[in-house]
Amino acid sequence: MITSKPATAYDKNNEQADQISELISTSRGPALSSASSVTRNPDDSRLLYNESETRQMLAGISRASLWRLEKRGLIKSIRWSRHKLYAKNEINRLITEGI
């Protein structure tokens, strides 16, 4: 008889890390390295965008403005190592609702 062991915090953390890695790997594309090729309405298959791409999609706002939006809770970021990434649905929500 095979019994399964209960999930530990270590297992859950590894699962979350795997999910984040998968999101990042599917988000990589030619536009990741060049913010100039990002359009205002992201229609590609990427799920995450870096800070400069996000600022460009939000009408070219400054770093300080993006920081204020985040501080007020109007947009959420995901930390990956030293990088802040923004989810596509968060950016689209902010565009449709207006800043």
C-alpha positions in Angstrom: 0.0 0.0 0.0 1.4 3.4 -1.0 0.7 6.3 1.2 1.3 9.9 0.3 3.0 12.2 2.8 1.3 15.5 3.7 2.5 18.6 1.9 5.0 20.6 3.8 5.8 24.3 3.6 8.9 23.5 1.6 6.8 21.7 -1.0 4.3 24.6 -1.2 7.2 27.1 -1.6 8.7 25.0 -4.4 5.3 24.8 -6.1 4.9 28.6 -6.0 8.5 29.1 -7.3 7.7 26.7 -10.2 4.5 28.6 -11.0 6.4 32.0 -11.0 9.2 30.5 -13.1 6.6 29.2 -15.6 4.9 32.6 -15.8 8.3 34.3 -16.4 9.4 31.8 -19.0 6.1 32.2 -20.9 6.4 35.9 -20.7 9.8 36.1 -22.3 9.7 37.3 -25.8 11.2 39.9 -28.1 9.4 42.7 -26.4 10.9 41.9 -23.0 14.3 43.4 -23.8 12.9 46.3 -25.8 10.2 48.5 -24.3 10.0 50.5 -27.6 8.1 47.6 -29.2 5.4 47.4 -26.6 2.0 48.8 -27.6 -0.5 50.5 -25.4 -2.9 47.5 -25.5 -0.9 44.3 -25.0 -2.4 41.7 -27.2 0.5 39.2 -27.1 0.6 36.0 -25.1 2.9 37.4 -22.4 1.5 37.6 -18.9 4.1 39.8 -17.1 5.8 43.1 -18.0 8.7 44.9 -16.5 8.6 48.4 -15.1 9.6 50.3 -18.2 7.1 48.4 -20.4 4.3 49.0 -17.9 5.1 52.7 -17.7 5.0 52.9 -21.5 1.6 51.1 -21.7 0.2 53.5 -19.1 0.7 56.5 -21.4 4.4 56.9 -20.7 4.0 57.8 -17.0 7.1 58.4 -14.8 8.7 55.9 -12.4 7.4 58.1 -9.5 3.8 58.0 -10.9 3.9 54.3 -11.2 5.3 54.1 -7.6 2.4 56.3 -6.4 -0.2 54.1 -8.2 1.3 51.1 -6.5 1.5 52.8 -3.1 -2.2 53.7 -3.4 -3.1 50.2 -4.2 -4.3 50.9 -7.8 -1.8 48.4 -9.3 0.0 45.4 -7.9 3.5 44.2 -8.7 5.2 40.8 -8.4 8.7 40.7 -7.0 11.1 38.3 -8.8 14.5 38.6 -7.3 15.4 42.3 -7.7 12.8 42.9 -10.5 9.3 44.2 -10.3 6.9 42.6 -12.7 3.4 43.7 -13.5 0.6 41.3 -14.6 -1.1 41.9 -17.9 -4.6 41.9 -16.3 -3.5 44.6 -13.8 -2.3 46.8 -16.6 -5.4 46.3 -18.7 -7.6 46.9 -15.7 -5.9 50.2 -15.0 -6.1 51.3 -18.6 -9.9 50.5 -18.8 -10.7 52.1 -15.5 -8.5 55.1 -16.2 -5.8 56.5 -14.0 
